[in-house]
Amino acid sequence: MEPRTKSSLLWGVVGGLAFLVLLQGFELVTGQRVTVAAKAGVAVAVLVGATALTYAARNRLPGNESP
C-alpha cells in the first residue's frame, strides 16, 4: 500500500474514533441517547471525509515529513 494512502486511511480512522469518543462524552454529560445507526452513519461519514481531506491536502500542509 502506498504510504500516502495508508497515512490518509489511518487519519480517517482516528477521526472516526475521535467522533465516537466525543459523542459518548456528550451522552454521559447530557443523558440524551443517540441511536446506534446514527452513530455508525456519522462515524463512517467522518472517516470518509477525514480520509479524503488528508489525502487531498497532504502536499499543502506543513510538516516534518520527508518527501
N, C-alpha and C positions, 0 to 999 in steps of 0.2 A: 504494500500500500504506500502511496506517495506520502511523504511527511506532511505536506500541506493539508492533504485530505484528512489524515489521521489527527492532526492538531485541531482542525476545524470540528471534526466529529467529537473529540474529547471536550472542546469548549461547549458544544451543544449539549452534551450530557451534563456538564457542570451547570449550565444554565437551567436545564430541566429540573435537576435535583434541587438547585437553589430555590426555584419557584415552589416546589413541593414543601421544602422546609419553611419558607415564609408563609405559605398557606396553612400549614399545621400550626405555626405560631399564632396566626390570625384566629384560627378556630379555638385554640386554647384560651386566648385572651378574651374574645368576644362571646364565646359559647355558641356561635352560629355554626351550622354544618353545611358543607358543600358536598354534592353527590360525587360518587367515585367516577362516574362518567365525565362530569365536568372537570374534575381534577386531571384525569388522564388526557382528555382532549386538549386542555390548555397546556399541560406539561409537554405534550407532543408538539404543539404549535410553537412553544418556546424553544424546544430542542431544535426543530427545523429552522426557525428564524435565527437562532444564535449560530447554528452551523453555517447557514447561508451568509450571514453577515460577516462572520470571521473569515470565511473562505474568500469573499469578495473584497474585504477591506484589509487583508493581511499586508499587502505591499504599501498601504497608505499609513499604517500605524507605526509610530516609532517604537523601537525596542532594541534589545541587545542580541537578537538572533543573528547568526551568520547567514549570508546569502546562499 
